[in-house]
Amino acid sequence: MPKKKTSKKPSFCFKSMQPAKTKKKAGVLKHDPSKSFKNRKEVAISLFLCLEENDPESFIEILDAYLDVNRREIARRAKLSRTTVQNAFSKKGNPTIRTIAQIVHEAVA
């Protein structure tokens, strides 16, 4: 007996959403998160606190966000290829402690 194909259209679509109306005087502050990742001292403190609190997920998240802003520079300074740095923090990546140490050392140096 052949399997019966079932396909349903999604019940939700962003294209069909109406734009939200806002007050004209309501100001939205522009925030550029890359500016906070330019300060190496703040990044170093955040990474240290993650290690101190035994929070590896936050450590990887902060380091990955920092590398999104500075990936090419860090790869050059750590003498690693940009691809190695990229793959170290991808979902498929499984970096060695040596690779992470090189990246972190150059990130906060």
C-alpha positions as a Markdown table, in Angstrom:
| # | Residue | x | y | z |
|---|---|---|---|---|
| 1 | Met | 0.0 | 0.0 | 0.0 |
| 2 | Pro | 1.6 | 3.3 | -1.1 |
| 3 | Lys | 2.1 | 6.0 | 1.5 |
| 4 | Lys | -0.4 | 8.8 | 1.4 |
| 5 | Lys | 1.2 | 12.2 | 0.8 |
| 6 | Thr | 0.2 | 14.9 | 3.1 |
| 7 | Ser | 1.2 | 18.5 | 2.6 |
| 8 | Lys | -0.3 | 21.4 | 4.4 |
| 9 | Lys | 0.4 | 25.0 | 3.8 |
| 10 | Pro | 2.0 | 26.8 | 6.7 |
| 11 | Ser | -0.6 | 28.5 | 8.9 |
| 12 | Phe | 1.8 | 31.4 | 9.5 |
| 13 | Cys | 3.8 | 33.5 | 7.1 |
| 14 | Phe | 5.8 | 36.7 | 7.7 |
| 15 | Lys | 4.8 | 38.0 | 4.3 |
| 16 | Ser | 1.2 | 38.1 | 5.2 |
| 17 | Met | 1.7 | 40.0 | 8.4 |
| 18 | Gln | 0.6 | 43.6 | 8.6 |
| 19 | Pro | 3.3 | 46.1 | 9.6 |
| 20 | Ala | 3.2 | 47.3 | 13.2 |
| 21 | Lys | 2.2 | 50.9 | 13.7 |
| 22 | Thr | 4.3 | 53.0 | 16.0 |
| 23 | Lys | 3.9 | 56.4 | 17.4 |
| 24 | Lys | 5.7 | 59.0 | 15.4 |
| 25 | Lys | 7.4 | 60.5 | 18.5 |
| 26 | Ala | 8.4 | 57.1 | 19.9 |
| 27 | Gly | 12.2 | 57.1 | 19.4 |
| 28 | Val | 14.1 | 54.0 | 18.8 |
| 29 | Leu | 17.7 | 54.0 | 20.0 |
| 30 | Lys | 20.2 | 52.8 | 17.5 |
| 31 | His | 22.4 | 50.2 | 19.0 |
| 32 | Asp | 25.4 | 48.7 | 17.2 |
| 33 | Pro | 26.5 | 45.6 | 19.1 |
| 34 | Ser | 29.8 | 45.5 | 17.2 |
| 35 | Lys | 31.0 | 48.5 | 19.2 |
| 36 | Ser | 30.8 | 46.6 | 22.5 |
| 37 | Phe | 33.0 | 43.9 | 21.0 |
| 38 | Lys | 35.7 | 46.4 | 20.0 |
| 39 | Asn | 36.7 | 46.7 | 23.7 |
| 40 | Arg | 39.0 | 43.7 | 24.3 |
| 41 | Lys | 39.0 | 44.3 | 28.1 |
| 42 | Glu | 35.3 | 44.0 | 28.4 |
| 43 | Val | 35.3 | 40.8 | 26.3 |
| 44 | Ala | 38.1 | 39.4 | 28.4 |
| 45 | Ile | 36.2 | 40.1 | 31.6 |
| 46 | Ser | 33.0 | 38.5 | 30.2 |
| 47 | Leu | 34.9 | 35.4 | 29.1 |
| 48 | Phe | 36.6 | 35.1 | 32.5 |
| 49 | Leu | 33.3 | 35.3 | 34.3 |
| 50 | Cys | 31.8 | 32.6 | 32.1 |
| 51 | Leu | 34.7 | 30.3 | 33.0 |
| 52 | Glu | 34.4 | 31.2 | 36.6 |
| 53 | Glu | 30.7 | 30.4 | 36.6 |
| 54 | Asn | 31.3 | 27.2 | 34.7 |
| 55 | Asp | 29.1 | 28.3 | 31.8 |
| 56 | Pro | 30.7 | 27.0 | 28.6 |
| 57 | Glu | 27.6 | 27.8 | 26.4 |
| 58 | Ser | 27.9 | 31.5 | 27.2 |
| 59 | Phe | 31.7 | 31.4 | 26.7 |
| 60 | Ile | 31.3 | 30.0 | 23.2 |
| 61 | Glu | 28.4 | 32.4 | 22.4 |
| 62 | Ile | 30.4 | 35.5 | 23.5 |
| 63 | Leu | 33.5 | 34.4 | 21.7 |
| 64 | Asp | 31.6 | 33.6 | 18.6 |
| 65 | Ala | 29.9 | 37.0 | 18.6 |
| 66 | Tyr | 33.2 | 38.7 | 19.2 |
| 67 | Leu | 34.7 | 36.7 | 16.3 |
| 68 | Asp | 31.8 | 37.7 | 14.0 |
| 69 | Val | 33.1 | 41.3 | 14.3 |
| 70 | Asn | 36.8 | 40.5 | 14.4 |
| 71 | Arg | 37.2 | 37.1 | 12.7 |
| 72 | Arg | 39.7 | 38.0 | 10.0 |
| 73 | Glu | 42.0 | 40.0 | 12.4 |
| 74 | Ile | 42.0 | 37.3 | 15.1 |
| 75 | Ala | 42.7 | 34.6 | 12.5 |
| 76 | Arg | 45.7 | 36.6 | 11.2 |
| 77 | Arg | 47.0 | 37.3 | 14.7 |
| 78 | Ala | 46.5 | 33.7 | 15.9 |
| 79 | Lys | 48.3 | 32.4 | 12.8 |
| 80 | Leu | 45.3 | 30.3 | 11.9 |
| 81 | Ser | 43.2 | 30.3 | 8.7 |
| 82 | Arg | 39.9 | 32.1 | 8.8 |
| 83 | Thr | 38.3 | 28.8 | 7.9 |
| 84 | Thr | 39.8 | 27.1 | 11.0 |
| 85 | Val | 38.4 | 29.9 | 13.2 |
| 86 | Gln | 35.0 | 29.7 | 11.5 |
| 87 | Asn | 34.8 | 25.9 | 11.8 |
| 88 | Ala | 35.9 | 26.0 | 15.4 |
| 89 | Phe | 32.7 | 27.6 | 16.5 |
| 90 | Ser | 30.3 | 26.1 | 14.0 |
| 91 | Lys | 27.8 | 23.5 | 15.1 |
| 92 | Lys | 29.8 | 20.8 | 13.4 |
| 93 | Gly | 33.1 | 22.1 | 14.8 |
| 94 | Asn | 34.9 | 20.3 | 17.5 |
| 95 | Pro | 37.9 | 22.6 | 18.3 |
| 96 | Thr | 40.9 | 21.4 | 20.3 |
| 97 | Ile | 41.7 | 23.2 | 23.5 |
| 98 | Arg | 44.9 | 24.5 | 21.7 |
| 99 | Thr | 42.9 | 26.1 | 19.0 |
| 100 | Ile | 40.5 | 27.8 | 21.5 |
| 101 | Ala | 43.5 | 28.9 | 23.6 |
| 102 | Gln | 45.1 | 30.5 | 20.5 |
| 103 | Ile | 41.9 | 32.3 | 19.6 |
| 104 | Val | 41.2 | 33.5 | 23.1 |
| 105 | His | 44.8 | 34.6 | 23.7 |
| 106 | Glu | 44.7 | 36.8 | 20.5 |
| 107 | Ala | 41.1 | 38.0 | 21.3 |
| 108 | Val | 42.1 | 39.5 | 24.6 |
| 109 | Ala | 45.8 | 40.3 | 24.1 |
